[in-house]
Amino acid sequence: MKKILLVAVAVVVAGGCRGDGLLSPNVLTYSATSRVVTVPDRTDNPLGVESTILITNNNDRPITFNYSRSVCFGFELHAFVTSDMSGAPVWNSYQPGLTCSLEGYLPSPLQPGESVELVIYGLVQDILGANRPNGTYYFDVALPVGGGEVRNSTVHIPAGSLFLAK
């Protein structure tokens, strides 16, 4: 399994239009988990929510898709206060002017049975902000997939719940 580290930023894959014979993003399977960790590569050792996304090709053939390292939107971690994650998130990892940092690469093609992990972080201090209370927050990841043989789409992947405190 290959592991890719994304620091509160984007992975965007380019591709074709609807109705053009491209595969649904559902040819890949997605799962995500979240946990509270000390954010790596930070000298101030802040606590953060680390969400790990697993993308797997469960098909009997390779799936080709592309990505761009230069765009800072689309791949986002969201926090909600309700378990059904309805309405707008109370926090979103996307911030205008954010600098992208992608280590590694998405394999293309992704071979049958092969998986890739993506990791995104959000700082607990940012999620709680100045006015959000300690409590349970529910997370999802918005992940743009597409390009190559796969139709462009954003997949929302539930990423669990965590109790967060200041």
C-alpha positions as CSV (number, residue, x, y, z in Angstrom):
1,M,0.0,0.0,0.0
2,K,1.3,3.4,-0.9
3,K,0.8,6.3,1.5
4,I,0.5,9.9,0.5
5,L,0.6,12.9,2.9
6,L,-1.6,15.9,2.1
7,V,-1.5,18.8,4.5
8,A,-5.0,20.4,4.6
9,V,-5.0,20.7,0.8
10,A,-6.0,19.4,-2.5
11,V,-5.7,16.5,-4.9
12,V,-7.6,17.2,-8.1
13,V,-7.8,14.9,-11.0
14,A,-8.6,16.1,-14.5
15,G,-10.8,14.4,-17.1
16,G,-13.7,14.3,-19.4
17,C,-17.4,15.3,-19.4
18,R,-20.6,13.5,-18.4
19,G,-22.0,11.2,-21.2
20,D,-18.6,10.7,-22.8
21,G,-18.2,7.0,-22.0
22,L,-16.0,7.5,-18.9
23,L,-16.3,5.3,-15.9
24,S,-18.2,6.3,-12.7
25,P,-16.0,7.2,-9.7
26,N,-17.8,4.3,-8.1
27,V,-15.4,1.9,-9.9
28,L,-13.1,2.7,-7.0
29,T,-14.1,2.2,-3.3
30,Y,-13.5,4.7,-0.6
31,S,-13.3,4.7,3.2
32,A,-12.0,7.1,5.8
33,T,-11.1,7.2,9.5
34,S,-10.1,10.1,11.8
35,R,-8.1,10.4,14.9
36,V,-6.6,13.2,17.1
37,V,-2.8,13.4,16.7
38,T,0.1,15.8,17.1
39,V,0.4,17.3,13.6
40,P,3.7,16.2,12.0
41,D,6.2,18.7,10.7
42,R,5.0,21.5,13.0
43,T,7.4,23.0,15.5
44,D,4.6,24.2,17.8
45,N,3.2,20.6,18.2
46,P,-0.5,21.4,17.8
47,L,-3.2,18.8,18.1
48,G,-5.0,18.0,14.9
49,V,-7.6,15.8,13.4
50,E,-5.9,13.4,11.0
51,S,-8.2,11.8,8.4
52,T,-6.9,8.9,6.4
53,I,-8.7,8.1,3.2
54,L,-8.3,4.7,1.5
55,I,-9.0,4.4,-2.2
56,T,-9.1,0.8,-3.6
57,N,-9.5,-0.6,-7.1
58,N,-11.8,-3.6,-6.5
59,N,-12.1,-4.3,-10.2
60,D,-10.4,-7.0,-12.3
61,R,-8.6,-4.4,-14.5
62,P,-6.4,-1.4,-13.9
63,I,-8.1,2.0,-13.6
64,T,-6.3,5.0,-15.0
65,F,-6.9,8.5,-13.6
66,N,-4.8,11.7,-13.4
67,Y,-4.3,14.4,-10.8
68,S,-2.9,17.9,-10.5
69,R,-0.5,19.1,-7.8
70,S,-1.1,22.8,-8.5
71,V,-4.6,23.4,-7.3
72,C,-5.6,24.1,-3.6
73,F,-9.3,23.4,-3.7
74,G,-11.6,20.4,-3.7
75,F,-9.8,18.0,-1.3
76,E,-11.3,19.1,1.9
77,L,-11.9,18.0,5.5
78,H,-15.3,19.0,6.9
79,A,-16.5,19.1,10.5
80,F,-20.2,18.9,11.4
81,V,-22.1,19.1,14.8
82,T,-24.8,16.6,13.7
83,S,-24.3,12.9,13.1
84,D,-26.2,13.0,9.8
85,M,-23.8,15.7,8.6
86,S,-26.7,17.8,7.3
87,G,-26.4,21.4,6.4
88,A,-23.2,23.3,6.0
89,P,-20.2,22.2,7.9
90,V,-19.2,24.3,10.9
91,W,-15.6,24.1,9.7
92,N,-13.9,23.4,6.4
93,S,-10.2,22.8,5.8
94,Y,-10.2,24.9,2.6
95,Q,-8.9,28.5,3.2
96,P,-8.2,31.0,0.4
97,G,-4.5,31.4,-0.1
98,L,-3.6,28.0,1.3
99,T,-0.3,26.5,0.1
100,C,-0.5,23.0,-1.3
101,S,1.9,20.3,-0.1
102,L,1.7,16.9,-1.7
103,E,4.2,14.2,-0.9
104,G,4.2,11.1,-3.1
105,Y,1.9,10.5,-6.0
106,L,-1.3,8.7,-7.0
107,P,-0.4,5.7,-9.0
108,S,-1.9,5.6,-12.5
109,P,-3.0,3.1,-13.3
110,L,-4.2,1.8,-10.0
111,Q,-3.9,-2.0,-10.4
112,P,-6.6,-4.5,-9.5
113,G,-6.7,-4.9,-5.7
114,E,-4.2,-2.0,-5.2
115,S,-5.0,0.7,-2.6
116,V,-3.6,4.2,-2.0
117,E,-3.9,6.2,1.2
118,L,-4.4,10.0,1.4
119,V,-4.0,11.9,4.7
120,I,-5.4,15.3,5.5
121,Y,-5.1,17.3,8.7
122,G,-7.1,20.0,10.4
123,L,-5.9,21.8,13.5
124,V,-8.2,21.3,16.6
125,Q,-7.7,25.0,17.5
126,D,-9.0,25.9,14.0
127,I,-11.9,23.5,14.1
128,L,-13.1,24.7,17.5
129,G,-12.3,28.3,16.8
130,A,-13.0,31.0,19.3
131,N,-16.7,30.2,19.7
132,R,-17.3,26.5,19.2
133,P,-17.8,24.4,22.3
134,N,-16.0,21.2,23.3
135,G,-17.9,18.3,22.1
136,T,-18.4,15.6,19.5
137,Y,-17.7,16.6,15.9
138,Y,-18.5,14.4,12.8
139,F,-16.1,14.5,9.8
140,D,-16.3,13.8,6.1
141,V,-13.8,14.3,3.3
142,A,-14.7,15.8,-0.1
143,L,-12.4,14.1,-2.6
144,P,-12.3,15.1,-6.3
145,V,-11.7,12.0,-8.5
146,G,-11.7,11.7,-12.2
147,G,-9.5,12.0,-15.3
148,G,-8.1,9.2,-17.4
149,E,-10.9,6.7,-17.6
150,V,-12.9,8.1,-14.7
151,R,-15.6,10.8,-14.9
152,N,-14.9,14.0,-12.8
153,S,-16.9,14.0,-9.6
154,T,-16.5,14.9,-5.9
155,V,-17.0,11.9,-3.6
156,H,-18.0,12.6,0.0
157,I,-16.5,10.0,2.4
158,P,-17.7,9.8,6.0
159,A,-14.6,9.9,8.2
160,G,-16.0,9.2,11.7
161,S,-16.6,11.3,14.8
162,L,-14.3,12.6,17.5
163,F,-14.7,14.4,20.9
164,L,-12.7,17.6,20.6
165,A,-11.7,19.9,23.5
166,K,-9.8,23.2,23.9
